[in-house]
Amino acid sequence: MAPQYAPSLRSRLAPLLCLLQTAFIVIYALYVELDQNVETSGTTFRIFYSEFQDVNVVVFLGFGFLSTFFVRYGFSGSGFNLLVAVIATQWAVILNGFESWYHRGKIRIDLKSLVVAEMYAASALISMGTVLGKTNPVHLVLITLLEVSGFALNGWLLQTFLKVRPLSSITLLHIFGAFFGLTLTWILYRKDSVQRFEKEKSDRKAGLFCILGTVFLWMFWPTFNSVLVDHHAPGRKLAAVYSTYLALAVSAVTAAAVSVLSNPKGKLNPGHMQRCTLAGGVAVGVSMSVIHQPWQAMTIGFAAAVISTLGFRYLKLHMLLAFECHDTCGVLSTHGLPGLLGWLAHLLLQLMDCDDHTTAIRFAVFHICTLLITLSLSLSMGIITGFLLKWNFWRPPQDKKCFDDQAFWEVGKIQTIHPYGYIQ
């Protein structure tokens, strides 16, 4: 019989967070400085700052509300999203600043470095979606540190050995985060996953908050895809915005159609509308540098929505039964498959633009190597992280306490705020 209460994390979570944040403060005090050489009143700064705020909306509001679709896991879904995002951002700034530290002795922070760090945080949040509800905050902190480290290493390998542009390596965050998370949830598989956990349920209220996250992501995804495109090439930046919007629009319509067709009763599935409507933005984000025509973006959005909706409908269950891989949020269908589709579209569109066969073959080889390195590193890091988290020292929640806020939060029927701040 399972214990009535989940194990306390007082001796695990609090020391880990305090030590980690203290280490960050020391590193920032010794090696990080603010870049003050930018003209703060310029038009370029104002535009980039507004885009920075849009990325904040995606990372904190979009992903946060998207994680609240379980009845008894709303506090944890949104609260742990915030915790993971801020830790990942601080850690990513340090990792991305190694080159600057090596040459100048200091890591410089500007708006662009913060945006890149939040992109890394988005990759960690994607991985978090595969194990949402089945882990505790200590697990999530460790996942964040290792996933961001692996993604930073992946970017360094691609840029150093294959001469991949930084933007192209960052756009692989969907593929890296999805397959890292899938490997992780495969290793952390629980037997109760087959029959669904006792509290793995959703309702109208939770679904409404989740669809709110979808709306935030849908609205600000064009900025998320285009924010790192060179501001000195406004044409390319606008093309990325247009392509993303068109792909998102088409994927929303297509996801609704496929959802109705795949439902025995001919009704819309809330999960499809909450997640598969974003598939076009994911796919175009990986391939936006080679999209030059509206129909190309729309075709990619259509194909991404079809693959994502069918994957969410059928593949998620088969992954659980055949491979013992319990993907809580359907990350494979939302990010993994559309990301691979975007990679394939990038390859095909680039080959269509090549007149020289030698150049085309060379690009194809390097492009395939890029994917193989990304997949290999994401799977390897997922395996390492999974075996680390299987250690009972981290006090994983019992099966009956999975998907339950009460395991980690002060939650009650009558919530009276005490003068000292805690809930009675």
Solvent accessible surface area in square Angstrom, and as a share of the most:
residue,aa,sasa,rsa
1,M,238,1.06
2,A,35,0.27
3,P,80,0.50
4,Q,133,0.59
5,Y,160,0.61
6,A,20,0.16
7,P,39,0.25
8,S,69,0.45
9,L,20,0.10
10,R,199,0.73
11,S,62,0.40
12,R,46,0.17
13,L,36,0.18
14,A,50,0.39
15,P,59,0.37
16,L,39,0.19
17,L,48,0.24
18,C,85,0.51
19,L,129,0.64
20,L,27,0.14
21,Q,71,0.32
22,T,76,0.44
23,A,46,0.36
24,F,6,0.02
25,I,107,0.54
26,V,76,0.44
27,I,50,0.26
28,Y,54,0.21
29,A,77,0.60
30,L,100,0.50
31,Y,85,0.32
32,V,20,0.11
33,E,62,0.28
34,L,123,0.61
35,D,39,0.20
36,Q,150,0.67
37,N,124,0.64
38,V,73,0.42
39,E,125,0.56
40,T,102,0.59
41,S,79,0.51
42,G,17,0.16
43,T,82,0.48
44,T,86,0.50
45,F,63,0.26
46,R,134,0.49
47,I,83,0.42
48,F,21,0.09
49,Y,94,0.36
50,S,57,0.37
51,E,22,0.10
52,F,26,0.11
53,Q,75,0.33
54,D,33,0.17
55,V,0,0.00
56,N,31,0.16
57,V,30,0.17
58,V,0,0.00
59,V,0,0.00
60,F,58,0.24
61,L,72,0.36
62,G,0,0.00
63,F,13,0.06
64,G,3,0.03
65,F,50,0.21
66,L,9,0.05
67,S,15,0.10
68,T,13,0.08
69,F,25,0.10
70,F,9,0.04
71,V,69,0.40
72,R,96,0.35
73,Y,2,0.01
74,G,24,0.23
75,F,103,0.43
76,S,0,0.00
77,G,0,0.00
78,S,43,0.28
79,G,20,0.19
80,F,11,0.05
81,N,2,0.01
82,L,97,0.48
83,L,41,0.20
84,V,2,0.01
85,A,0,0.00
86,V,55,0.31
87,I,8,0.04
88,A,0,0.00
89,T,20,0.12
90,Q,46,0.20
91,W,56,0.20
92,A,0,0.00
93,V,4,0.02
94,I,6,0.03
95,L,26,0.13
96,N,57,0.29
97,G,6,0.05
98,F,109,0.45
99,E,123,0.55
100,S,28,0.18
101,W,105,0.37
102,Y,167,0.63
103,H,131,0.59
104,R,154,0.56
105,G,36,0.35
106,K,72,0.30
107,I,7,0.03
108,R,94,0.34
109,I,22,0.11
110,D,50,0.26
111,L,34,0.17
112,K,114,0.48
113,S,27,0.17
114,L,48,0.24
115,V,0,0.00
116,V,22,0.13
117,A,0,0.00
118,E,8,0.04
119,M,7,0.03
120,Y,13,0.05
121,A,0,0.00
122,A,0,0.00
123,S,0,0.00
124,A,1,0.01
125,L,10,0.05
126,I,3,0.01
127,S,0,0.00
128,M,5,0.02
129,G,9,0.09
130,T,0,0.00
131,V,1,0.01
132,L,2,0.01
133,G,2,0.02
134,K,16,0.07
135,T,3,0.02
136,N,0,0.00
137,P,3,0.02
138,V,1,0.00
139,H,5,0.02
140,L,3,0.01
141,V,1,0.00
142,L,22,0.11
143,I,2,0.01
144,T,1,0.01
145,L,31,0.16
146,L,45,0.23
147,E,0,0.00
148,V,0,0.00
149,S,34,0.22
150,G,1,0.01
151,F,4,0.02
152,A,18,0.14
153,L,77,0.39
154,N,0,0.00
155,G,6,0.05
156,W,140,0.49
157,L,41,0.21
158,L,0,0.00
159,Q,64,0.29
160,T,52,0.30
161,F,129,0.54
162,L,29,0.14
163,K,158,0.67
164,V,28,0.16
165,R,122,0.44
166,P,81,0.51
167,L,32,0.16
168,S,27,0.17
169,S,2,0.02
170,I,15,0.07
171,T,20,0.12
172,L,7,0.03
173,L,4,0.02
174,H,5,0.02
175,I,0,0.00
176,F,0,0.00
177,G,0,0.00
178,A,0,0.00
179,F,36,0.15
180,F,0,0.00
181,G,0,0.00
182,L,13,0.07
183,T,11,0.06
184,L,0,0.00
185,T,2,0.01
186,W,132,0.46
187,I,20,0.10
188,L,35,0.17
189,Y,48,0.18
190,R,43,0.16
191,K,177,0.75
192,D,64,0.33
193,S,1,0.01
194,V,68,0.39
195,Q,163,0.72
196,R,147,0.54
197,F,7,0.03
198,E,105,0.47
199,K,32,0.14
200,E,10,0.04
201,K,121,0.51
202,S,63,0.41
203,D,68,0.35
204,R,225,0.82
205,K,147,0.62
206,A,10,0.08
207,G,13,0.13
208,L,124,0.62
209,F,91,0.38
210,C,0,0.00
211,I,54,0.28
212,L,70,0.35
213,G,0,0.00
214,T,6,0.04
215,V,70,0.40
216,F,46,0.19
217,L,1,0.01
218,W,58,0.20
219,M,113,0.50
220,F,45,0.19
221,W,2,0.01
222,P,14,0.09
223,T,23,0.14
224,F,7,0.03
225,N,10,0.05
226,S,2,0.01
227,V,0,0.00
228,L,21,0.10
229,V,6,0.04
230,D,70,0.36
231,H,51,0.23
232,H,169,0.76
233,A,28,0.21
234,P,85,0.53
235,G,52,0.50
236,R,113,0.41
237,K,20,0.09
238,L,91,0.45
239,A,41,0.32
240,A,5,0.04
241,V,47,0.27
242,Y,127,0.48
243,S,12,0.07
244,T,0,0.00
245,Y,112,0.42
246,L,51,0.25
247,A,0,0.00
248,L,0,0.00
249,A,33,0.26
250,V,26,0.15
251,S,0,0.00
252,A,25,0.20
253,V,109,0.63
254,T,10,0.06
255,A,0,0.00
256,A,26,0.20
257,A,50,0.39
258,V,19,0.11
259,S,0,0.00
260,V,56,0.32
261,L,150,0.75
262,S,16,0.10
263,N,33,0.17
264,P,118,0.74
265,K,162,0.69
266,G,41,0.39
267,K,127,0.54
268,L,94,0.47
269,N,39,0.20
270,P,93,0.58
271,G,13,0.13
272,H,2,0.01
273,M,50,0.22
274,Q,13,0.06
275,R,13,0.05
276,C,0,0.00
277,T,6,0.04
278,L,4,0.02
279,A,0,0.00
280,G,0,0.00
281,G,0,0.00
282,V,0,0.00
283,A,0,0.00
284,V,0,0.00
285,G,3,0.03
286,V,11,0.06
287,S,0,0.00
288,M,20,0.09
289,S,44,0.28
290,V,7,0.04
291,I,7,0.03
292,H,123,0.55
293,Q,89,0.40
294,P,79,0.50
295,W,147,0.52
296,Q,21,0.09
297,A,0,0.00
298,M,80,0.36
299,T,74,0.43
300,I,13,0.07
301,G,0,0.00
302,F,110,0.46
303,A,32,0.25
304,A,0,0.00
305,A,0,0.00
306,V,39,0.22
307,I,64,0.33
308,S,0,0.00
309,T,0,0.00
310,L,73,0.37
311,G,5,0.05
312,F,33,0.14
313,R,77,0.28
314,Y,109,0.41
315,L,60,0.30
316,K,62,0.26
317,L,100,0.50
318,H,107,0.48
319,M,32,0.14
320,L,16,0.08
321,L,99,0.49
322,A,70,0.55
323,F,124,0.52
324,E,87,0.39
325,C,4,0.03
326,H,11,0.05
327,D,5,0.03
328,T,2,0.01
329,C,8,0.05
330,G,1,0.01
331,V,6,0.03
332,L,16,0.08
333,S,3,0.02
334,T,3,0.01
335,H,10,0.05
336,G,0,0.00
337,L,39,0.19
338,P,0,0.00
339,G,0,0.00
340,L,48,0.24
341,L,30,0.15
342,G,0,0.00
343,W,27,0.09
344,L,76,0.38
345,A,13,0.10
346,H,21,0.09
347,L,18,0.09
348,L,93,0.46
349,L,18,0.09
350,Q,48,0.21
351,L,58,0.29
352,M,131,0.59
353,D,80,0.41
354,C,30,0.18
355,D,142,0.74
356,D,78,0.40
357,H,152,0.68
358,T,98,0.57
359,T,71,0.41
360,A,14,0.11
361,I,114,0.58
362,R,160,0.58
363,F,51,0.21
364,A,19,0.15
365,V,79,0.46
366,F,77,0.32
367,H,18,0.08
368,I,74,0.38
369,C,47,0.28
370,T,10,0.06
371,L,19,0.09
372,L,101,0.50
373,I,52,0.26
374,T,0,0.00
375,L,37,0.19
376,S,64,0.41
377,L,25,0.13
378,S,0,0.00
379,L,72,0.36
380,S,51,0.33
381,M,26,0.11
382,G,0,0.00
383,I,68,0.34
384,I,101,0.51
385,T,0,0.00
386,G,0,0.00
387,F,130,0.54
388,L,69,0.34
389,L,3,0.02
390,K,105,0.45
391,W,147,0.52
392,N,116,0.60
393,F,85,0.35
394,W,36,0.13
395,R,83,0.30
396,P,43,0.27
397,P,5,0.03
398,Q,45,0.20
399,D,48,0.25
400,K,114,0.48
401,K,33,0.14
402,C,2,0.01
403,F,0,0.00
404,D,1,0.01
405,D,11,0.06
406,Q,93,0.41
407,A,19,0.14
408,F,52,0.22
409,W,92,0.32
410,E,105,0.47
411,V,48,0.28
412,G,36,0.34
413,K,208,0.88
414,I,143,0.72
415,Q,83,0.37
416,T,69,0.40
417,I,116,0.59
418,H,32,0.14
419,P,128,0.80
420,Y,188,0.72
421,G,52,0.50
422,Y,108,0.41
423,I,50,0.26
424,Q,119,0.53
